[in-house]
Amino acid sequence: MLIQVLVKDQIDGGRAVVDALTAEGFPVAGAFWCRLPDRDYWKLIIASEFISQFGPLAGYRKVRAILERQRVPSVSASDISLFSPDDPEYRRLREHGIGLAGQIRVALGLGEPQSTSFEDAWVYI
């Protein structure tokens, strides 16, 4: 199996997506690239209270509209998965991506990893 590598353009693009969303008032509680378990591709995982309030369909429409106004190279809407911060799948992906090193950082009171690379993730928030 060929494993896709997360490249600098995607890392920079992910940061640009987070910045574009927050600039337009779309709340972002968590954002990270994650190489999905048992898959060979990366997804930009975004958790937002918007999803909790209005549902995923409204969230994807809103994100797509923002990305149409603020073009972000190397990241498309199809690269993004939206979740409520309370969604168990979001928590599972975050745990998978951050792994033990990130959990230790949080447990020691060093805060959440920000713009940090782990084996299967690149964490922004």
N, C-alpha and C positions, 0 to 999 in steps of 0.2 A: 504494500500500500504506500503510495506517495503522499507525504504529509506536506500540506501547503504551509509556507513560512509567512508569518506576519511581517510585512515590510514597512519601512519608515513612512512611505506615503500613506499607508493605512493608519499607522499610529498618529501621524499628524492630522489626517482626515478625521479620525475619531475625536480628537481634541476639538477640531473645528466644528464637528456636529454638536458636541456638548455645548460649546460656546454659542453656536447659532440658536440652539433650543433655549438656553437660559436667557439669551439676549431678547428673545421674543416672548418670555414669560412662561415657557413650558417648564414645569418643575422637574428637575433631575435629582433623584435621591441616590442613584448609583449608576455608574457607567464603566464598562470594561469590555475589551475584546476577549473572547474566550474561544479556544479551539475546542469544539464540542466533543464530548466523550464518544469514542468509537466512530468518529468522523474525521475527515481530512481537511475540513475547511473551518474558517473563523467566522464568528458572528459578533457584531457590536451589540452587547446586551445593555439595555437601558431600563432602569426602574423609575417609575414616576407615579406620584399620587394622582396625576391626571387619569391614569389607567384605572386606579381604584374608584375614582368618581364617575368617569364617563364611559369606561369600557375600552377594550383593545381596538375595536373598529374606529371609534372616534379618535383614539390616540394615533393610529397609523395615518388616518386622514390628516390630522394636525401636523404630524412630523413630515409627511410628504409635502404638504403645502409650505412649510417652513423651508424645507430643502429645495423646493422649486424657486423660492425667492432668494435664498442664500446658497448658491451652488457650492458644493463641497467636492473637490476632486478626489477620486479614488475611493469614495464611499457612496453607495447607492442605497435607496430605501430598502432594497431587498437584502442588504447586508445587516439590517437592524432587526432585532427582536425586542419587543416592548413587554414589560411586566409590571404588575403592581409590586411595590416593595415587600408586601406581605405574602406574595405568591410562593408556595413551597418550591416550585421549579426554579424560580429566580434564586432562592436561597441555596438550592442544590448546585446550580451553575456557579454561583459566587464562591461557594465552598470548594468546588472542583477547581475553579480558576485560581483562586488565591492560595489554596492549599495550606499546608501546615505552617509555612513561614509567615504567611499573612495572618493566620489565626493567632500565632504566638505574638506578633506585633500588636494586635488588638488587645490580647489578654494582658500584655505587659503595660498597657496604657500608653503606648507610643502612637496611638491613633490609627485611623484607617490608612492603608497604603494609598498613595496618590501618585499618579504617573509612574508606576513601578511595574517592572516586568517580572512575571513568574513563568514557570515552564509552560503552562497552558493558558496564560492570560496576560493582558496589559491593562492595568487598573488606572482609571482617571479619578473616580470618586468612590 
